[in-house]
């Protein structure tokens, strides 16, 4: 059992043009910074990226957009990125917007071996167009399929050599369910320890879901909205 | 005419908080509600990126990039808080565990339809968690200005903008008053200090009834 790879470049080396990849994170919080950098260096193109957001112009998935590696984004909220907007309006980039809970639950379904889920989110809206509707107990629900991703790339706080993962605070977000959903799952962690050193009671993602793991260094962890107590709005 | 400012709207909505409530506050005016929780009332704020128990904004020393709210602002946690993943976060929303949701809106129809995510012809940013919240929450209060910048009513007979959710809003608090959604349309139960009923009628496009018990809003 050895899931440890040397670095991000080795972890992502067989991600190929045209693949579907999931990237964990909410905004810039809990994103796999190191693998994104490595994908930009590797130059893999025509990627379909499933990720709640699309980064900002010079950080996160925004870096992959800048180098025109993304063919399609599947996200719930994408507004923070001027290059994204330019590519969308010029038709270079395809975007599928989904309710955030639908996005999370479609990942979850994949990780739980379920082909689809029913959700009330989006009923009566343009999200429902072309989707099957079923009525349960008098309420309408949309049928949404499990995602099918070639790779899932997640960021955790701590991991061990068996791929067990622990996340920190709200940097957990989409990471656990994406970790469960990838055909191949890559985890980058801030702290990597030998198997046996993490308390099994505290594991968020069991190692069975994780195929490759490495320790990232020099995390930037950029903050989108640094809001301090003194700036709080009180009338 | 004097109308409420955004802080007044937030103060009025805070009166809806009940001890023990789990509450989801949207971005903008809804976030301000947290500043006016009444004395003796303990509520737990949910952030859909995976936190129950949102605390105040951090001091410089407390700032942690791994700890943010759904508006991507740095936050802290309260005693008894918990973290969870995005699937569980929307699971608790879908399952009706969240007692009160406060959202902003561009338009609300008199049957409770809400539009708050997209303006055709403008850059579409996405719905984020709004569609999940409005589809499942059992008690949704909308916080918004009564009219848009050009003076057009945002309380309509039907939404003109793309829908976020159908027949889901229970109450609206605007800078002019408080309006419940009823089978007869908007029911005005309170007017803001300095606003008269004729002003409200003129600024409301959907079906409007004035409650027999209508009273002036008390902001304390």
Contacts between the chains, C-beta under 8 A, distances in Angstrom:
chain1	res1	chain2	res2	distance
A	26	B	49	4.5
A	26	B	50	7.6
A	26	B	68	7.6
A	26	B	72	7.8
A	26	B	86	7.1
A	27	B	49	7.9
A	27	B	68	6.7
A	27	B	72	4.2
A	28	B	65	7.9
A	28	B	72	7.6
A	29	B	49	7.3
A	29	B	65	6.6
A	29	B	66	6.4
A	29	B	68	5.1
A	29	B	72	7.2
A	30	B	66	6.9
A	52	B	86	7.4
A	75	B	126	6.3
A	76	B	126	5.2
A	76	B	127	6.4
A	76	B	128	5.2
A	76	B	129	7.1
A	77	B	125	5.9
A	77	B	126	3.9
A	77	B	127	7.4
A	77	B	128	4.2
A	78	B	125	6.0
A	78	B	126	5.3
A	79	B	123	7.0
A	79	B	125	3.1
A	79	B	126	6.9
A	85	B	123	5.4
A	88	B	123	7.9
A	89	B	123	7.8
A	97	B	124	6.9
A	97	B	126	4.6
A	97	B	127	6.4
A	99	B	127	5.6
A	99	B	128	7.9
A	99	B	129	6.9
A	99	B	130	7.6
A	99	B	131	3.9
A	99	B	132	4.8
A	99	B	135	7.9
A	100	B	48	6.7
A	100	B	86	7.0
A	100	B	90	6.7
A	100	B	127	7.5
A	100	B	128	5.3
A	100	B	129	4.1
A	100	B	132	6.1
A	101	B	48	7.9
A	101	B	86	7.6
A	101	B	87	7.9
A	101	B	89	7.6
A	101	B	90	2.9
A	101	B	93	6.6
A	101	B	94	6.6
A	101	B	129	6.3
A	101	B	131	8.0
A	101	B	132	3.4
A	102	B	131	7.8
A	102	B	132	7.0
A	103	B	86	7.8
A	104	B	85	7.5
A	104	B	86	3.8
A	104	B	87	4.4
A	104	B	89	7.4
A	104	B	90	5.6
A	105	B	87	5.7
A	105	B	90	6.6
A	105	B	91	7.9
A	107	B	87	7.0
A	108	B	87	4.1
A	119	B	94	6.9
A	119	B	132	7.5
A	119	B	135	7.4
A	120	B	94	7.1
A	120	B	135	3.9
A	120	B	136	5.7
A	121	B	90	8.0
A	121	B	94	7.8
A	121	B	131	4.5
A	121	B	132	4.2
A	121	B	135	4.5
A	121	B	136	7.3
A	122	B	131	5.1
A	122	B	135	7.1
A	123	B	135	6.3
A	123	B	165	7.7
A	123	B	166	6.7
A	124	B	113	7.9
A	124	B	163	5.7
A	124	B	165	6.9
A	124	B	166	4.0
A	125	B	131	6.4
A	125	B	162	6.8
A	125	B	163	4.9
A	125	B	164	6.5
A	125	B	165	7.2
A	126	B	162	5.9
A	126	B	163	8.0
A	127	B	127	7.5
A	127	B	131	6.5
A	157	B	66	7.7
A	167	B	83	7.9
A	167	B	85	8.0
A	168	B	66	4.9
A	169	B	51	7.7
A	169	B	64	6.7
A	169	B	66	4.3
A	169	B	67	4.4
A	169	B	83	5.8
A	170	B	47	7.1
A	170	B	49	5.2
A	170	B	50	5.1
A	170	B	51	5.4
A	170	B	66	6.5
A	170	B	67	5.6
A	170	B	68	5.6
A	170	B	69	7.9
A	170	B	83	6.3
A	171	B	65	7.9
A	171	B	66	4.0
A	172	B	50	5.5
A	172	B	83	5.8
A	172	B	84	7.1
A	172	B	85	5.3
A	173	B	49	5.3
A	173	B	50	5.3
A	173	B	85	6.6
A	173	B	86	5.1
A	174	B	85	7.2
A	174	B	86	4.9
A	175	B	85	7.3
A	176	B	85	4.5
A	176	B	87	7.9
A	177	B	85	5.9
A	177	B	86	6.7
A	177	B	87	4.9
A	204	B	85	7.7
A	221	B	65	3.7
A	221	B	66	7.1
A	222	B	65	7.1
A	223	B	63	7.2
A	223	B	65	5.0
A	223	B	68	7.6
A	223	B	74	6.1
A	224	B	68	7.6
A	224	B	72	4.3
A	225	B	68	7.4
A	225	B	71	6.6
A	225	B	72	4.8
A	225	B	73	4.2
A	225	B	74	6.8
A	226	B	63	6.4
A	226	B	74	5.7
A	227	B	57	4.9
A	227	B	58	7.9
A	227	B	73	3.9
A	227	B	74	5.3
A	227	B	75	7.6
A	228	B	57	5.7
A	228	B	58	6.5
A	228	B	59	6.7
A	228	B	60	6.2
A	228	B	63	7.2
A	228	B	74	7.5
A	229	B	56	5.6
A	229	B	57	4.6
A	229	B	58	6.4
A	229	B	59	5.5
A	231	B	57	6.9
A	232	B	35	7.3
A	232	B	56	6.7
A	232	B	57	5.1
A	233	B	7	7.6
A	233	B	31	7.9
A	233	B	32	5.7
A	233	B	35	7.1
A	234	B	7	7.9
A	234	B	35	5.1
A	235	B	5	7.0
A	235	B	6	7.6
A	235	B	7	2.7
A	235	B	8	7.5
A	235	B	10	7.5
A	235	B	11	7.6
A	235	B	32	7.4
A	235	B	35	7.6
